[in-house]
Amino acid sequence: MTDSQLRQALLGKLAITPQALYQRAGRIKRDHGPMSTEDAIYWIAVDEGFDLSRFLEMAIVDRIRGLRQAAHQTTPPARPTARVRPGVPKAIVIGETKLSDPILPRQMLDDARRMAEKAYPLVYVFENSVRETIRLVMTRAHGDHWWSAKVPANIQSSAEGRMQAEEQNAWHGRRGSHPIYYTDIDHLSRIVATNWTDFEAILPGQAWFTQRIAEIRLSRNIIEHNNPLRARDVTRLEMYLRDWQDQIASRRSLIV
């Protein structure tokens, strides 16, 4: 089996599941010739900058070096085609989108895939689940006109300004049909705090809710400005989303 410390360090750096690591090892075996899955994982570790001698016996390290040297010597040069530009790294695939860039290092492309496949969906689902919960709870308690009657005036004004801006750019897609979809994530905390009596039977407490919003906002801001999150920040997002979903699932009869 693969050395456990090396494998855990590699999984931590890449922020992927063991299954994803084995899938990547399979691609190494396909692209670079016959080798064991164990050796393919060691190959990946070298690609990611790990010093194998810190984890493995020298006989194994020498074997991996030999595999890599042999693959380099036997790999024929790529035939240029009209669709491949010199200096453009091998593309990454995210869903149905294929991406490469002549300037960015490979690590930034890998970060793009990691953010798109894991971090962004967590923030998207959390934030929109909070919006929809607020909309449903407030409509149930105060009717269809709750927004104009129960939301602080400056939040209404901010949302209205964004809606008007979208009207001027009708060629572009819209955020949503309700003003709450034009709010910032911090606005959601204020709406709940202003109308806490409508939420106290649904949420454990104001501090519980506002803390999660505040910490998720930090991660959201990093993603929004096209920067990668650390693995532990992604794990925190997963935990907070599960907490939120467990809580509203237990109070679903009071929401819908």
Buried (B, 14 or more C-beta within 10 A) or exposed (E): EBBEEBBEBBBEEBBBEEEBBEEBBEEBBEEBEEBEBBBBBBBBBBEEEBEBEEBBEEEBBEBBEEBBEEBEEEEEEEEEEEEEEEEEEEEBEBEEEEEBBEEEEEEEBBBBBBBBEBBBEBBEBBBEBBBBBBBBBBBEEBEEEBBEEBBEEEBBEBBEEBBEEBEEEEEEEEBEEBBBBBBBBEBBBBBBEEBEEBBEEBBEEBEEBBEBBEBBBEBBEBBEEEEBBEBEBBEBBEEBBEBBEEBBEEBEEBBE
